[in-house]
Amino acid sequence: MKRTNFLRFLAAVLFVVILSAPVLSFKLGGKDLVKNGTGKRTMPIVGSVYFADLWVPQELKGGADSAILNADEPMSITLTIDSGIITRDRFVKAVTDAFVKSASAGYPSADTSIYLNMYNDITISKGDKFIHHYDPKAGTTVQYRSVNTGKTTTLGIVKGVQFKKAFFGMFLSSKPIQAGLKKGMLGQ
């Protein structure tokens, strides 16, 4: 009897470990994506604001910022909110400013308002995730995973590689949101 209980306990522990294991890769646009790196956006006094994970095809892992920016390959950026002070208005203002910086670094897009309008009905909480999957065939699909409901909702799609470059340029261009964030996403 003791052995049976022990085996059940061991099976339960193993099940929990498997469910909580980090994702090491996933498939997008017919390619296996691997994590290139994670950066942390910080602000004075506030500290950590969000984490940004960069996922790329294996052949781009560890690649130069310009190689990743200019590649018309499937890739992904996930933002995980790490601060309770982030509101929808603050988020949209920060992203608007970041698109301006990206454009000044050579990565403009006429579709930034399409992206920004996706956030009109969003209430942001610490722990929320914003997932940005770029697939050359479809464009950039934006998903929102609410920490409060556990649900993932697709907010929309912005077509074209030019928008992908503008969005990724916010993080990886010569004028990134924050240098330390860029270094982390590049795995440096």
N, C-alpha and C positions, 0 to 999 in steps of 0.2 A: 504494500500500500504506500509506504514512504517513497519507494522508487517511482511509482506512478505519479504521485504528487510532484516530486522533484522534476520529472520529465515534462509534466504540464507547465510547471513554473518556468523551466528552461525554454520551452517552446514559446510561451508568452513573452518572455524577455527578448528572445530572438526576433519575434514578430515586431515588437516595438522598436528594436534597433534598426530593422530593415526599413520600417516606415519613416523613421526619423533621419535616415542616412541622407547626406546631401546629394543632389543631382550632380553627376559628373559630366554628363553630355545629354543632348537631345537632338532630335532630327527636325530640320526646318528646310523647306524647299529642296528636299532630296539630299541634303548634306547633313552630316553629323557635326554639331557645334560643340565646342569645348570652351570652358571658362578661360578667358585670357587673363582676367584680373578683376579685382574689386577695389574701387576707390571710395574714399569717404569725403563728403562735402562738410566742411566745418565753417562756423562763423564765430567771431569774437563774442565772448560772454555766453552765447547759446551752446557752443560746442558742436557736437555731431548733429547734422541736419538730415542727411540721407546717405545711403550707400548705393553705389552704382556698380552693377556687375556687367562686364562686357563678355559676350559669347561670340566666337568666330569659328569659321571652318578651321580644321587642324592645320592646313597649309598657311594660314595667316597668324596662328598662335605665336606670340612673341614678335610679331612683325612691327614695322615702323608705323607711327601714327598716320602718315600720308598713305601708306599701302592699305591700311584698314579703311581710312576715310574714302579713298577713291575706288575701292573694290566694289564691283556690282555683284556681290555674292551674298547669300543669306547670312544674317548676323542679328544679334539681339542685344538690347540694353534693358536691364531691369533696375528700376529705382525703388528702394525700400525706404519709406519715410521713417526717420529716427528721432523726430522731435514733435512735441505737441503744439509748438508755436506755428507750425506750417498750416496756413489756411489756403483756401482756393485762390483768393485774391493775391496773397503773397507768392504763391506758386506761379500763377499766371504772369505776374509782374517780373519775377526772376527769370522765367523762361523767355519772355518777350525780350528782356535785356540780353539774355544769352544768345538768342537768334540774331540780334544786332551785331554782337561780337563775332559770331560765326560768319555772318555776311561780310564783315570788314576783314576777315581772314581769308576771304575768297570762296565762301560757301553760302551764297544767298539762295533763297527760295521764295517764290511768290505764293506758296501754300501754307505759310506759317499760321495764318488766321484760321484755316481749316482745323489745324491741330489745336490751337488755343480754344476754339469753340467747343471742342470735345469735353472741356472741363466745366462748362456752364452749370451743370446740375450736380457737381461732385462736392461732397463734404469730405475733407481730408483728415484722417486720424493717424496717429503714430502707429506704425506697423503696416499701413496700407502699401500696396505694391502697384507700380505702373510698369507694364511690360510692353516693350517696343520691339516687335519682330519685323525685320526687313526681309522680304522675299522679292527678288527681282521680277517675278511674274505677277505679284499682287500689289506690292508697295509696302508701306510701313503700317502694320496693324497694331493698334494701341488697345491694350486691355487694362482693366482696373480690377484689382483683387482687394476687396474690403476686409479689413481685419475684424470689423464688427459683425459682418454677416457671413463671412467665409466664402462669399460668392465672387466669381470672376465674371466680369461683364466686358464685352467688346465695345469700346467707345467709338471706334471708326477706323477708317483706312485712308492714308494719304498716299496717292500713287506717285511713282517716279523716283528715280535715283537721285535727282537733284534735292528733293526733300530729305531723303536719307542722309545725303552728305551734309546738309544744313543741320539736321538734328544731331548726327554723330559729331559734327564740327563743334558743337557747343562744348563737348567734352574733350575732343582730341585734336582740335586745330591748333594753330600757332597762338590763338587767343582763347584759351579754354576758360571755362567758368572758374576753375581753380587749378593751379599747377599740381598740387598734391593729389587731387582727385584724378587728374589725367595720368599721373605716374602710376597710381594704384590700378587703374583700369588697364594700363599697358603692362601690368605685371612687373613693374620696376620697384 
